């Protein structure tokens, strides 16, 4: 069988060259029409709430900032996972949505729920809440400032 194919291609050189050029032309046409992104976004649909609270320990931030935000985000439609990281002066809550949820709809839902969380954050930590996005991930940055100072390992309001 293989010998017959080789014999046919040697006899029909013009047809083989024509088919090769046709395949190459179709390949080049497909290459030019193929939408390619230089840096494709292959991440899942996620919204990140980043809160800064300088001068507070991780336990205080967990109790006063991270937990109220997590409780406010519970029950969002299309949520797949919620995780958080709390460090000294920083709280990051990441809400991961299912792939069929529109990113702008997810951000709108999170932003609406943040208004609920704002009421549960202590008054000394309130500040304007801004919305910003990064190209490699969606985020809502919330700067929180503590209105207190450290004196003899105790907190006194200023």
N, CA, C and O atoms as a GROMACS GRO file, in nm:
protein
  632
    1UNK      N    1   0.083  -0.119   0.000
    1UNK     CA    2   0.000   0.000   0.000
    1UNK      C    3   0.087   0.126   0.000
    1UNK      O    4   0.061   0.220  -0.075
    2UNK      N    5   0.190   0.127   0.083
    2UNK     CA    6   0.278   0.242   0.092
    2UNK      C    7   0.357   0.261  -0.039
    2UNK      O    8   0.385   0.373  -0.080
    3UNK      N    9   0.392   0.148  -0.102
    3UNK     CA   10   0.465   0.156  -0.229
    3UNK      C   11   0.379   0.220  -0.338
    3UNK      O   12   0.431   0.294  -0.421
    4UNK      N   13   0.248   0.191  -0.339
    4UNK     CA   14   0.157   0.249  -0.439
    4UNK      C   15   0.144   0.401  -0.419
    4UNK      O   16   0.138   0.476  -0.516
    5UNK      N   17   0.140   0.443  -0.293
    5UNK     CA   18   0.129   0.587  -0.265
    5UNK      C   19   0.256   0.658  -0.311
    5UNK      O   20   0.248   0.764  -0.373
    6UNK      N   21   0.370   0.601  -0.283
    6UNK     CA   22   0.497   0.662  -0.325
    6UNK      C   23   0.505   0.664  -0.478
    6UNK      O   24   0.548   0.764  -0.536
    7UNK      N   25   0.465   0.555  -0.544
    7UNK     CA   26   0.468   0.549  -0.689
    7UNK      C   27   0.374   0.654  -0.751
    7UNK      O   28   0.409   0.716  -0.851
    8UNK      N   29   0.256   0.673  -0.690
    8UNK     CA   30   0.160   0.771  -0.740
    8UNK      C   31   0.214   0.914  -0.726
    8UNK      O   32   0.201   0.995  -0.818
    9UNK      N   33   0.275   0.944  -0.608
    9UNK     CA   34   0.329   1.079  -0.587
    9UNK      C   35   0.446   1.109  -0.679
    9UNK      O   36   0.466   1.225  -0.717
   10UNK      N   37   0.523   1.007  -0.716
   10UNK     CA   38   0.634   1.030  -0.809
   10UNK      C   39   0.584   1.053  -0.952
   10UNK      O   40   0.645   1.126  -1.029
   11UNK      N   41   0.473   0.990  -0.987
   11UNK     CA   42   0.416   1.008  -1.121
   11UNK      C   43   0.341   1.142  -1.132
   11UNK      O   44   0.345   1.206  -1.238
   12UNK      N   45   0.274   1.183  -1.026
   12UNK     CA   46   0.192   1.304  -1.028
   12UNK      C   47   0.261   1.418  -0.951
   12UNK      O   48   0.208   1.465  -0.850
   13UNK      N   49   0.378   1.460  -0.996
   13UNK     CA   50   0.454   1.564  -0.926
   13UNK      C   51   0.380   1.697  -0.924
   13UNK      O   52   0.382   1.768  -0.823
   14UNK      N   53   0.316   1.730  -1.032
   14UNK     CA   54   0.242   1.857  -1.039
   14UNK      C   55   0.128   1.862  -0.939
   14UNK      O   56   0.106   1.965  -0.874
   15UNK      N   57   0.054   1.751  -0.926
   15UNK     CA   58  -0.058   1.746  -0.831
   15UNK      C   59  -0.007   1.755  -0.688
   15UNK      O   60  -0.069   1.822  -0.605
   16UNK      N   61   0.103   1.690  -0.656
   16UNK     CA   62   0.159   1.695  -0.521
   16UNK      C   63   0.205   1.837  -0.488
   16UNK      O   64   0.181   1.884  -0.376
   17UNK      N   65   0.269   1.904  -0.580
   17UNK     CA   66   0.313   2.042  -0.557
   17UNK      C   67   0.192   2.134  -0.540
   17UNK      O   68   0.192   2.221  -0.453
   18UNK      N   69   0.088   2.115  -0.623
   18UNK     CA   70  -0.033   2.196  -0.611
   18UNK      C   71  -0.100   2.177  -0.475
   18UNK      O   72  -0.136   2.274  -0.410
   19UNK      N   73  -0.117   2.052  -0.433
   19UNK     CA   74  -0.178   2.026  -0.302
   19UNK      C   75  -0.093   2.081  -0.187
   19UNK      O   76  -0.147   2.131  -0.089
   20UNK      N   77   0.038   2.073  -0.200
   20UNK     CA   78   0.127   2.127  -0.095
   20UNK      C   79   0.112   2.278  -0.087
   20UNK      O   80   0.103   2.333   0.023
   21UNK      N   81   0.109   2.346  -0.202
   21UNK     CA   82   0.090   2.492  -0.202
   21UNK      C   83  -0.048   2.531  -0.150
   21UNK      O   84  -0.062   2.631  -0.079
   22UNK      N   85  -0.150   2.451  -0.184
   22UNK     CA   86  -0.285   2.478  -0.134
   22UNK      C   87  -0.291   2.467   0.018
   22UNK      O   88  -0.349   2.552   0.085
   23UNK      N   89  -0.232   2.363   0.071
   23UNK     CA   90  -0.230   2.344   0.218
   23UNK      C   91  -0.151   2.457   0.285
   23UNK      O   92  -0.192   2.507   0.389
   24UNK      N   93  -0.038   2.496   0.226
   24UNK     CA   94   0.042   2.606   0.282
   24UNK      C   95  -0.036   2.737   0.278
   24UNK      O   96  -0.029   2.816   0.372
   25UNK      N   97  -0.110   2.762   0.170
   25UNK     CA   98  -0.190   2.885   0.157
   25UNK      C   99  -0.301   2.888   0.261
   25UNK      O  100  -0.325   2.990   0.325
   26UNK      N  101  -0.369   2.777   0.277
   26UNK     CA  102  -0.475   2.770   0.379
   26UNK      C  103  -0.416   2.790   0.519
   26UNK      O  104  -0.477   2.855   0.603
   27UNK      N  105  -0.299   2.734   0.543
   27UNK     CA  106  -0.233   2.752   0.673
   27UNK      C  107  -0.196   2.897   0.698
   27UNK      O  108  -0.216   2.947   0.809
   28UNK      N  109  -0.141   2.964   0.597
   28UNK     CA  110  -0.107   3.106   0.614
   28UNK      C  111  -0.230   3.191   0.634
   28UNK      O  112  -0.231   3.282   0.717
   29UNK      N  113  -0.337   3.162   0.559
   29UNK     CA  114  -0.462   3.237   0.577
   29UNK      C  115  -0.515   3.218   0.719
   29UNK      O  116  -0.556   3.315   0.783
   30UNK      N  117  -0.514   3.098   0.768
   30UNK     CA  118  -0.561   3.070   0.904
   30UNK      C  119  -0.473   3.138   1.008
   30UNK      O  120  -0.522   3.186   1.110
   31UNK      N  121  -0.343   3.142   0.981
   31UNK     CA  122  -0.250   3.207   1.074
   31UNK      C  123  -0.281   3.356   1.086
   31UNK      O  124  -0.280   3.410   1.196
   32UNK      N  125  -0.309   3.422   0.975
   32UNK     CA  126  -0.336   3.566   0.979
   32UNK      C  127  -0.471   3.597   1.041
   32UNK      O  128  -0.488   3.703   1.101
   33UNK      N  129  -0.567   3.508   1.030
   33UNK     CA  130  -0.701   3.530   1.085
   33UNK      C  131  -0.714   3.484   1.230
   33UNK      O  132  -0.815   3.513   1.294
   34UNK      N  133  -0.617   3.414   1.282
   34UNK     CA  134  -0.624   3.361   1.417
   34UNK      C  135  -0.604   3.473   1.519
   34UNK      O  136  -0.500   3.539   1.517
   35UNK      N  137  -0.702   3.496   1.608
   35UNK     CA  138  -0.684   3.601   1.709
   35UNK      C  139  -0.591   3.553   1.820
   35UNK      O  140  -0.626   3.464   1.897
   36UNK      N  141  -0.474   3.614   1.828
   36UNK     CA  142  -0.376   3.577   1.929
   36UNK      C  143  -0.351   3.698   2.018
   36UNK      O  144  -0.328   3.809   1.969
   37UNK      N  145  -0.356   3.676   2.149
   37UNK     CA  146  -0.327   3.781   2.245
   37UNK      C  147  -0.184   3.762   2.294
   37UNK      O  148  -0.141   3.650   2.322
   38UNK      N  149  -0.110   3.872   2.304
   38UNK     CA  150   0.029   3.862   2.347
   38UNK      C  151   0.040   3.807   2.489
   38UNK      O  152   0.126   3.724   2.519
   39UNK      N  153  -0.049   3.853   2.578
   39UNK     CA  154  -0.051   3.807   2.715
   39UNK      C  155  -0.195   3.766   2.749
   39UNK      O  156  -0.269   3.845   2.806
   40UNK      N  157  -0.233   3.646   2.714
   40UNK     CA  158  -0.372   3.606   2.740
   40UNK      C  159  -0.399   3.592   2.889
   40UNK      O  160  -0.313   3.549   2.966
   41UNK      N  161  -0.519   3.630   2.928
   41UNK     CA  162  -0.560   3.621   3.067
   41UNK      C  163  -0.627   3.485   3.088
   41UNK      O  164  -0.743   3.467   3.053
   42UNK      N  165  -0.554   3.391   3.144
   42UNK     CA  166  -0.604   3.256   3.165
   42UNK      C  167  -0.649   3.234   3.309
   42UNK      O  168  -0.679   3.121   3.348
   43UNK      N  169  -0.655   3.340   3.388
   43UNK     CA  170  -0.696   3.326   3.527
   43UNK      C  171  -0.847   3.308   3.535
   43UNK      O  172  -0.920   3.340   3.442
   44UNK      N  173  -0.891   3.257   3.647
   44UNK     CA  174  -1.033   3.243   3.669
   44UNK      C  175  -1.092   3.380   3.705
   44UNK      O  176  -1.019   3.476   3.725
   45UNK      N  177  -1.224   3.385   3.714
   45UNK     CA  178  -1.292   3.510   3.747
   45UNK      C  179  -1.280   3.531   3.897
   45UNK      O  180  -1.341   3.458   3.976
   46UNK      N  181  -1.202   3.630   3.937
   46UNK     CA  182  -1.185   3.655   4.080
   46UNK      C  183  -1.180   3.804   4.107
   46UNK      O  184  -1.132   3.884   4.027
   47UNK      N  185  -1.231   3.838   4.224
   47UNK     CA  186  -1.227   3.976   4.273
   47UNK      C  187  -1.150   3.973   4.404
   47UNK      O  188  -1.174   3.888   4.490
   48UNK      N  189  -1.059   4.065   4.417
   48UNK     CA  190  -0.971   4.068   4.533
   48UNK      C  191  -0.996   4.197   4.611
   48UNK      O  192  -0.991   4.306   4.554
   49UNK      N  193  -1.024   4.184   4.740
   49UNK     CA  194  -1.044   4.299   4.827
   49UNK      C  195  -0.918   4.312   4.912
   49UNK      O  196  -0.889   4.226   4.996
   50UNK      N  197  -0.844   4.419   4.890
   50UNK     CA  198  -0.718   4.442   4.962
   50UNK      C  199  -0.742   4.557   5.060
   50UNK      O  200  -0.781   4.666   5.020
   51UNK      N  201  -0.717   4.531   5.188
   51UNK     CA  202  -0.736   4.632   5.292
   51UNK      C  203  -0.605   4.657   5.364
   51UNK      O  204  -0.536   4.563   5.404
   52UNK      N  205  -0.570   4.782   5.379
   52UNK     CA  206  -0.450   4.821   5.452
   52UNK      C  207  -0.492   4.885   5.584
   52UNK      O  208  -0.576   4.975   5.585
   53UNK      N  209  -0.435   4.841   5.691
   53UNK     CA  210  -0.461   4.898   5.823
   53UNK      C  211  -0.328   4.905   5.895
   53UNK      O  212  -0.293   4.816   5.973
   54UNK      N  213  -0.255   5.009   5.869
   54UNK     CA  214  -0.122   5.024   5.928
   54UNK      C  215  -0.130   5.034   6.079
   54UNK      O  216  -0.219   5.100   6.134
   55UNK      N  217  -0.038   4.969   6.145
   55UNK     CA  218  -0.028   4.978   6.290
   55UNK      C  219  -0.110   4.874   6.365
   55UNK      O  220  -0.105   4.870   6.488
   56UNK      N  221  -0.184   4.791   6.295
   56UNK     CA  222  -0.264   4.688   6.361
   56UNK      C  223  -0.199   4.552   6.341
   56UNK      O  224  -0.138   4.525   6.237
   57UNK      N  225  -0.213   4.467   6.440
   57UNK     CA  226  -0.156   4.333   6.430
   57UNK      C  227  -0.245   4.246   6.340
   57UNK      O  228  -0.356   4.285   6.305
   58UNK      N  229  -0.194   4.131   6.305
   58UNK     CA  230  -0.269   4.040   6.218
   58UNK      C  231  -0.398   3.993   6.285
   58UNK      O  232  -0.500   3.976   6.218
   59UNK      N  233  -0.393   3.970   6.416
   59UNK     CA  234  -0.513   3.924   6.488
   59UNK      C  235  -0.620   4.033   6.488
   59UNK      O  236  -0.738   4.004   6.467
   60UNK      N  237  -0.580   4.159   6.511
   60UNK     CA  238  -0.676   4.269   6.510
   60UNK      C  239  -0.736   4.291   6.371
   60UNK      O  240  -0.855   4.318   6.358
   61UNK      N  241  -0.653   4.279   6.270
   61UNK     CA  242  -0.703   4.295   6.134
   61UNK      C  243  -0.797   4.180   6.099
   61UNK      O  244  -0.900   4.202   6.035
   62UNK      N  245  -0.763   4.058   6.139
   62UNK     CA  246  -0.850   3.943   6.113
   62UNK      C  247  -0.986   3.963   6.177
   62UNK      O  248  -1.090   3.937   6.115
   63UNK      N  249  -0.986   4.008   6.301
   63UNK     CA  250  -1.110   4.023   6.376
   63UNK      C  251  -1.192   4.143   6.328
   63UNK      O  252  -1.315   4.134   6.316
   64UNK      N  253  -1.127   4.255   6.299
   64UNK     CA  254  -1.200   4.379   6.271
   64UNK      C  255  -1.217   4.411   6.123
   64UNK      O  256  -1.304   4.491   6.088
   65UNK      N  257  -1.138   4.350   6.036
   65UNK     CA  258  -1.146   4.384   5.894
   65UNK      C  259  -1.179   4.262   5.809
   65UNK      O  260  -1.278   4.262   5.737
   66UNK      N  261  -1.097   4.157   5.818
   66UNK     CA  262  -1.113   4.041   5.730
   66UNK      C  263  -1.245   3.969   5.756
   66UNK      O  264  -1.318   3.938   5.663
   67UNK      N  265  -1.274   3.941   5.882
   67UNK     CA  266  -1.396   3.866   5.915
   67UNK      C  267  -1.523   3.938   5.870
   67UNK      O  268  -1.609   3.874   5.809
   68UNK      N  269  -1.540   4.069   5.897
   68UNK     CA  270  -1.661   4.136   5.847
   68UNK      C  271  -1.672   4.134   5.694
   68UNK      O  272  -1.782   4.122   5.641
   69UNK      N  273  -1.560   4.146   5.625
   69UNK     CA  274  -1.565   4.141   5.478
   69UNK      C  275  -1.605   4.001   5.432
   69UNK      O  276  -1.687   3.987   5.341
   70UNK      N  277  -1.547   3.898   5.492
   70UNK     CA  278  -1.583   3.761   5.455
   70UNK      C  279  -1.731   3.732   5.481
   70UNK      O  280  -1.798   3.670   5.399
   71UNK      N  281  -1.782   3.778   5.595
   71UNK     CA  282  -1.923   3.754   5.627
   71UNK      C  283  -2.015   3.828   5.530
   71UNK      O  284  -2.122   3.778   5.495
   72UNK      N  285  -1.974   3.946   5.487
   72UNK     CA  286  -2.056   4.021   5.392
   72UNK      C  287  -2.058   3.955   5.255
   72UNK      O  288  -2.156   3.967   5.182
   73UNK      N  289  -1.950   3.885   5.218
   73UNK     CA  290  -1.941   3.822   5.086
   73UNK      C  291  -2.009   3.686   5.080
   73UNK      O  292  -2.026   3.631   4.971
   74UNK      N  293  -2.048   3.630   5.193
   74UNK     CA  294  -2.113   3.499   5.193
   74UNK      C  295  -2.246   3.507   5.120
   74UNK      O  296  -2.320   3.604   5.134
   75UNK      N  297  -2.275   3.404   5.042
   75UNK     CA  298  -2.403   3.397   4.973
   75UNK      C  299  -2.408   3.469   4.839
   75UNK      O  300  -2.515   3.481   4.780
   76UNK      N  301  -2.295   3.516   4.792
   76UNK     CA  302  -2.295   3.579   4.659
   76UNK      C  303  -2.329   3.474   4.554
   76UNK      O  304  -2.279   3.361   4.563
   77UNK      N  305  -2.412   3.508   4.455
   77UNK     CA  306  -2.444   3.409   4.353
   77UNK      C  307  -2.324   3.381   4.262
   77UNK      O  308  -2.252   3.473   4.223
   78UNK      N  309  -2.304   3.255   4.230
   78UNK     CA  310  -2.196   3.215   4.140
   78UNK      C  311  -2.060   3.206   4.205
   78UNK      O  312  -1.959   3.193   4.136
   79UNK      N  313  -2.055   3.212   4.338
   79UNK     CA  314  -1.925   3.206   4.406
   79UNK      C  315  -1.877   3.061   4.409
   79UNK      O  316  -1.954   2.969   4.437
   80UNK      N  317  -1.751   3.043   4.381
   80UNK     CA  318  -1.692   2.909   4.378
   80UNK      C  319  -1.601   2.887   4.500
   80UNK      O  320  -1.596   2.777   4.555
   81UNK      N  321  -1.531   2.992   4.540
   81UNK     CA  322  -1.436   2.979   4.650
   81UNK      C  323  -1.410   3.117   4.709
   81UNK      O  324  -1.413   3.217   4.638
   82UNK      N  325  -1.384   3.120   4.839
   82UNK     CA  326  -1.343   3.245   4.903
   82UNK      C  327  -1.227   3.211   4.996
   82UNK      O  328  -1.234   3.118   5.076
   83UNK      N  329  -1.119   3.289   4.983
   83UNK     CA  330  -1.002   3.266   5.069
   83UNK      C  331  -0.950   3.401   5.114
   83UNK      O  332  -0.975   3.504   5.051
   84UNK      N  333  -0.876   3.399   5.224
   84UNK     CA  334  -0.824   3.525   5.276
   84UNK      C  335  -0.686   3.503   5.334
   84UNK      O  336  -0.650   3.394   5.378
   85UNK      N  337  -0.609   3.612   5.334
   85UNK     CA  338  -0.477   3.615   5.394
   85UNK      C  339  -0.470   3.741   5.478
   85UNK      O  340  -0.502   3.850   5.432
   86UNK      N  341  -0.429   3.725   5.603
   86UNK     CA  342  -0.416   3.840   5.692
   86UNK      C  343  -0.273   3.844   5.743
   86UNK      O  344  -0.222   3.747   5.799
   87UNK      N  345  -0.210   3.958   5.723
   87UNK     CA  346  -0.074   3.980   5.772
   87UNK      C  347  -0.071   4.111   5.848
   87UNK      O  348  -0.172   4.182   5.858
   88UNK      N  349   0.044   4.143   5.901
   88UNK     CA  350   0.059   4.267   5.976
   88UNK      C  351   0.030   4.385   5.884
   88UNK      O  352   0.104   4.411   5.789
   89UNK      N  353  -0.078   4.457   5.913
   89UNK     CA  354  -0.114   4.576   5.836
   89UNK      C  355  -0.184   4.549   5.704
   89UNK      O  356  -0.208   4.642   5.628
   90UNK      N  357  -0.218   4.423   5.674
   90UNK     CA  358  -0.274   4.391   5.542
   90UNK      C  359  -0.376   4.278   5.552
   90UNK      O  360  -0.354   4.178   5.621
   91UNK      N  361  -0.486   4.295   5.482
   91UNK     CA  362  -0.589   4.192   5.472
   91UNK      C  363  -0.625   4.176   5.324
   91UNK      O  364  -0.657   4.274   5.257
   92UNK      N  365  -0.620   4.052   5.275
   92UNK     CA  366  -0.655   4.025   5.136
   92UNK      C  367  -0.762   3.916   5.135
   92UNK      O  368  -0.740   3.805   5.181
   93UNK      N  369  -0.878   3.951   5.082
   93UNK     CA  370  -0.988   3.855   5.066
   93UNK      C  371  -1.007   3.834   4.917
   93UNK      O  372  -1.034   3.929   4.844
   94UNK      N  373  -0.995   3.710   4.871
   94UNK     CA  374  -1.010   3.676   4.730
   94UNK      C  375  -1.137   3.596   4.712
   94UNK      O  376  -1.154   3.490   4.774
   95UNK      N  377  -1.226   3.645   4.627
   95UNK     CA  378  -1.351   3.576   4.597
   95UNK      C  379  -1.340   3.524   4.454
   95UNK      O  380  -1.326   3.602   4.360
   96UNK      N  381  -1.348   3.392   4.437
   96UNK     CA  382  -1.338   3.328   4.306
   96UNK      C  383  -1.478   3.290   4.261
   96UNK      O  384  -1.551   3.223   4.334
   97UNK      N  385  -1.515   3.332   4.140
   97UNK     CA  386  -1.646   3.304   4.084
   97UNK      C  387  -1.636   3.195   3.978
   97UNK      O  388  -1.527   3.164   3.929
   98UNK      N  389  -1.750   3.136   3.943
   98UNK     CA  390  -1.755   3.038   3.836
   98UNK      C  391  -1.721   3.105   3.704
   98UNK      O  392  -1.734   3.227   3.691
   99UNK      N  393  -1.678   3.026   3.606
   99UNK     CA  394  -1.632   3.082   3.480
   99UNK      C  395  -1.741   3.147   3.398
   99UNK      O  396  -1.712   3.230   3.312
  100UNK      N  397  -1.868   3.112   3.420
  100UNK     CA  398  -1.975   3.170   3.341
  100UNK      C  399  -2.024   3.304   3.395
  100UNK      O  400  -2.114   3.364   3.337
  101UNK      N  401  -1.966   3.352   3.506
  101UNK     CA  402  -2.005   3.481   3.563
  101UNK      C  403  -1.924   3.592   3.496
  101UNK      O  404  -1.802   3.581   3.482
  102UNK      N  405  -1.993   3.698   3.456
  102UNK     CA  406  -1.926   3.813   3.395
  102UNK      C  407  -1.843   3.885   3.501
  102UNK      O  408  -1.889   3.904   3.614
  103UNK      N  409  -1.722   3.925   3.465
  103UNK     CA  410  -1.632   3.988   3.562
  103UNK      C  411  -1.688   4.120   3.614
  103UNK      O  412  -1.672   4.152   3.732
  104UNK      N  413  -1.754   4.195   3.528
  104UNK     CA  414  -1.810   4.323   3.572
  104UNK      C  415  -1.929   4.303   3.665
  104UNK      O  416  -1.950   4.381   3.758
  105UNK      N  417  -2.007   4.198   3.641
  105UNK     CA  418  -2.117   4.165   3.731
  105UNK      C  419  -2.063   4.121   3.867
  105UNK      O  420  -2.116   4.159   3.971
  106UNK      N  421  -1.957   4.040   3.865
  106UNK     CA  422  -1.896   3.994   3.990
  106UNK      C  423  -1.840   4.112   4.069
  106UNK      O  424  -1.857   4.118   4.191
  107UNK      N  425  -1.773   4.205   4.002
  107UNK     CA  426  -1.718   4.322   4.070
  107UNK      C  427  -1.829   4.408   4.128
  107UNK      O  428  -1.816   4.462   4.238
  108UNK      N  429  -1.940   4.420   4.055
  108UNK     CA  430  -2.053   4.499   4.104
  108UNK      C  431  -2.113   4.435   4.230
  108UNK      O  432  -2.145   4.504   4.326
  109UNK      N  433  -2.128   4.303   4.228
  109UNK     CA  434  -2.180   4.233   4.346
  109UNK      C  435  -2.090   4.255   4.467
  109UNK      O  436  -2.138   4.283   4.577
  110UNK      N  437  -1.960   4.241   4.447
  110UNK     CA  438  -1.865   4.258   4.558
  110UNK      C  439  -1.869   4.402   4.608
  110UNK      O  440  -1.867   4.425   4.728
  111UNK      N  441  -1.874   4.496   4.517
  111UNK     CA  442  -1.875   4.637   4.557
  111UNK      C  443  -2.001   4.670   4.638
  111UNK      O  444  -1.995   4.749   4.733
  112UNK      N  445  -2.115   4.611   4.600
  112UNK     CA  446  -2.239   4.633   4.676
  112UNK      C  447  -2.230   4.573   4.815
  112UNK      O  448  -2.276   4.632   4.912
  113UNK      N  449  -2.170   4.456   4.824
  113UNK     CA  450  -2.157   4.392   4.955
  113UNK      C  451  -2.053   4.463   5.043
  113UNK      O  452  -2.059   4.454   5.166
  114UNK      N  453  -1.958   4.531   4.981
  114UNK     CA  454  -1.860   4.605   5.062
  114UNK      C  455  -1.925   4.720   5.138
  114UNK      O  456  -1.877   4.759   5.244
  115UNK      N  457  -2.034   4.773   5.085
  115UNK     CA  458  -2.107   4.877   5.159
  115UNK      C  459  -2.161   4.819   5.290
  115UNK      O  460  -2.163   4.888   5.392
  116UNK      N  461  -2.204   4.693   5.286
  116UNK     CA  462  -2.249   4.626   5.408
  116UNK      C  463  -2.132   4.603   5.504
  116UNK      O  464  -2.146   4.621   5.625
  117UNK      N  465  -2.019   4.566   5.451
  117UNK     CA  466  -1.902   4.540   5.536
  117UNK      C  467  -1.850   4.670   5.595
  117UNK      O  468  -1.795   4.669   5.706
  118UNK      N  469  -1.865   4.781   5.525
  118UNK     CA  470  -1.816   4.909   5.575
  118UNK      C  471  -1.882   4.946   5.708
  118UNK      O  472  -1.819   5.006   5.795
  119UNK      N  473  -2.009   4.909   5.723
  119UNK     CA  474  -2.080   4.941   5.846
  119UNK      C  475  -2.029   4.859   5.965
  119UNK      O  476  -2.044   4.900   6.080
  120UNK      N  477  -1.970   4.743   5.937
  120UNK     CA  478  -1.925   4.655   6.045
  120UNK      C  479  -1.779   4.677   6.083
  120UNK      O  480  -1.732   4.624   6.184
  121UNK      N  481  -1.706   4.753   6.002
  121UNK     CA  482  -1.566   4.784   6.033
  121UNK      C  483  -1.567   4.894   6.139
  121UNK      O  484  -1.646   4.988   6.128
  122UNK      N  485  -1.481   4.887   6.240
  122UNK     CA  486  -1.479   4.991   6.343
  122UNK      C  487  -1.461   5.131   6.284
  122UNK      O  488  -1.395   5.148   6.182
  123UNK      N  489  -1.522   5.228   6.350
  123UNK     CA  490  -1.520   5.365   6.297
  123UNK      C  491  -1.380   5.422   6.283
  123UNK      O  492  -1.356   5.504   6.194
  124UNK      N  493  -1.289   5.382   6.367
  124UNK     CA  494  -1.152   5.430   6.356
  124UNK      C  495  -1.080   5.380   6.232
  124UNK      O  496  -0.975   5.434   6.197
  125UNK      N  497  -1.134   5.279   6.166
  125UNK     CA  498  -1.070   5.222   6.048
  125UNK      C  499  -1.138   5.264   5.918
  125UNK      O  500  -1.098   5.222   5.810
  126UNK      N  501  -1.239   5.346   5.929
  126UNK     CA  502  -1.311   5.387   5.808
  126UNK      C  503  -1.228   5.481   5.723
  126UNK      O  504  -1.154   5.565   5.774
  127UNK      N  505  -1.243   5.466   5.595
  127UNK     CA  506  -1.178   5.556   5.499
  127UNK      C  507  -1.248   5.537   5.365
  127UNK      O  508  -1.328   5.444   5.352
  128UNK      N  509  -1.221   5.621   5.267
  128UNK     CA  510  -1.284   5.602   5.136
  128UNK      C  511  -1.246   5.467   5.075
  128UNK      O  512  -1.131   5.424   5.085
  129UNK      N  513  -1.342   5.404   5.011
  129UNK     CA  514  -1.318   5.274   4.949
  129UNK      C  515  -1.313   5.295   4.800
  129UNK      O  516  -1.410   5.344   4.741
  130UNK      N  517  -1.204   5.260   4.739
  130UNK     CA  518  -1.188   5.283   4.595
  130UNK      C  519  -1.187   5.153   4.518
  130UNK      O  520  -1.158   5.047   4.572
  131UNK      N  521  -1.220   5.164   4.392
  131UNK     CA  522  -1.224   5.049   4.303
  131UNK      C  523  -1.116   5.065   4.198
  131UNK      O  524  -1.110   5.166   4.129
  132UNK      N  525  -1.030   4.965   4.185
  132UNK     CA  526  -0.927   4.969   4.082
  132UNK      C  527  -0.906   4.829   4.029
  132UNK      O  528  -0.938   4.731   4.097
  133UNK      N  529  -0.851   4.818   3.909
  133UNK     CA  530  -0.828   4.688   3.848
  133UNK      C  531  -0.685   4.677   3.802
  133UNK      O  532  -0.623   4.777   3.765
  134UNK      N  533  -0.632   4.557   3.804
  134UNK     CA  534  -0.499   4.530   3.752
  134UNK      C  535  -0.514   4.442   3.629
  134UNK      O  536  -0.613   4.370   3.619
  135UNK      N  537  -0.421   4.447   3.537
  135UNK     CA  538  -0.437   4.365   3.416
  135UNK      C  539  -0.430   4.216   3.441
  135UNK      O  540  -0.489   4.139   3.365
  136UNK      N  541  -0.360   4.170   3.544
  136UNK     CA  542  -0.346   4.028   3.569
  136UNK      C  543  -0.442   3.976   3.674
  136UNK      O  544  -0.442   3.856   3.702
  137UNK      N  545  -0.522   4.060   3.732
  137UNK     CA  546  -0.620   4.018   3.831
  137UNK      C  547  -0.709   4.135   3.866
  137UNK      O  548  -0.668   4.251   3.856
  138UNK      N  549  -0.831   4.104   3.907
  138UNK     CA  550  -0.924   4.211   3.939
  138UNK      C  551  -0.915   4.240   4.087
  138UNK      O  552  -0.908   4.146   4.167
  139UNK      N  553  -0.914   4.366   4.126
  139UNK     CA  554  -0.899   4.396   4.267
  139UNK      C  555  -0.979   4.518   4.305
  139UNK      O  556  -1.006   4.606   4.223
  140UNK      N  557  -1.017   4.520   4.428
  140UNK     CA  558  -1.077   4.637   4.490
  140UNK      C  559  -0.985   4.673   4.606
  140UNK      O  560  -0.972   4.595   4.700
  141UNK      N  561  -0.923   4.788   4.599
  141UNK     CA  562  -0.831   4.830   4.704
  141UNK      C  563  -0.905   4.916   4.804
  141UNK      O  564  -0.975   5.010   4.766
  142UNK      N  565  -0.891   4.883   4.931
  142UNK     CA  566  -0.958   4.956   5.037
  142UNK      C  567  -0.855   5.000   5.138
  142UNK      O  568  -0.815   4.921   5.224
  143UNK      N  569  -0.810   5.124   5.131
  143UNK     CA  570  -0.715   5.169   5.233
  143UNK      C  571  -0.789   5.200   5.363
  143UNK      O  572  -0.885   5.277   5.364
  144UNK      N  573  -0.744   5.140   5.470
  144UNK     CA  574  -0.802   5.164   5.601
  144UNK      C  575  -0.693   5.221   5.691
  144UNK      O  576  -0.582   5.167   5.696
  145UNK      N  577  -0.724   5.328   5.760
  145UNK     CA  578  -0.626   5.391   5.848
  145UNK      C  579  -0.675   5.385   5.991
  145UNK      O  580  -0.790   5.416   6.021
  146UNK      N  581  -0.585   5.344   6.080
  146UNK     CA  582  -0.619   5.338   6.221
  146UNK      C  583  -0.601   5.476   6.283
  146UNK      O  584  -0.500   5.543   6.261
  147UNK      N  585  -0.700   5.518   6.360
  147UNK     CA  586  -0.689   5.645   6.429
  147UNK      C  587  -0.658   5.615   6.575
  147UNK      O  588  -0.742   5.636   6.663
  148UNK      N  589  -0.540   5.566   6.600
  148UNK     CA  590  -0.495   5.536   6.735
  148UNK      C  591  -0.343   5.526   6.734
  148UNK      O  592  -0.283   5.510   6.628
  149UNK      N  593  -0.281   5.537   6.850
  149UNK     CA  594  -0.136   5.531   6.859
  149UNK      C  595  -0.098   5.433   6.969
  149UNK      O  596  -0.176   5.405   7.060
  150UNK      N  597   0.023   5.382   6.958
  150UNK     CA  598   0.072   5.284   7.056
  150UNK      C  599   0.145   5.357   7.169
  150UNK      O  600   0.234   5.438   7.143
  151UNK      N  601   0.108   5.326   7.292
  151UNK     CA  602   0.178   5.379   7.408
  151UNK      C  603   0.175   5.271   7.517
  151UNK      O  604   0.068   5.232   7.563
  152UNK      N  605   0.289   5.225   7.555
  152UNK     CA  606   0.303   5.124   7.661
  152UNK      C  607   0.219   5.000   7.629
  152UNK      O  608   0.150   4.948   7.717
  153UNK      N  609   0.225   4.953   7.506
  153UNK     CA  610   0.154   4.833   7.462
  153UNK      C  611   0.003   4.842   7.478
  153UNK      O  612  -0.065   4.740   7.486
  154UNK      N  613  -0.050   4.962   7.482
  154UNK     CA  614  -0.196   4.980   7.488
  154UNK      C  615  -0.236   5.076   7.376
  154UNK      O  616  -0.156   5.156   7.329
  155UNK      N  617  -0.358   5.067   7.337
  155UNK     CA  618  -0.408   5.155   7.232
  155UNK      C  619  -0.492   5.267   7.295
  155UNK      O  620  -0.584   5.242   7.372
  156UNK      N  621  -0.456   5.389   7.259
  156UNK     CA  622  -0.530   5.505   7.305
  156UNK      C  623  -0.576   5.584   7.182
  156UNK      O  624  -0.495   5.615   7.095
  157UNK      N  625  -0.704   5.618   7.174
  157UNK     CA  626  -0.749   5.699   7.061
  157UNK      C  627  -0.686   5.838   7.065
  157UNK      O  628  -0.668   5.896   7.172
  158UNK      N  629  -0.653   5.888   6.947
  158UNK     CA  630  -0.594   6.023   6.941
  158UNK      C  631  -0.699   6.126   6.916
  158UNK      O  632  -0.668   6.245   6.908
   0.00000   0.00000   0.00000
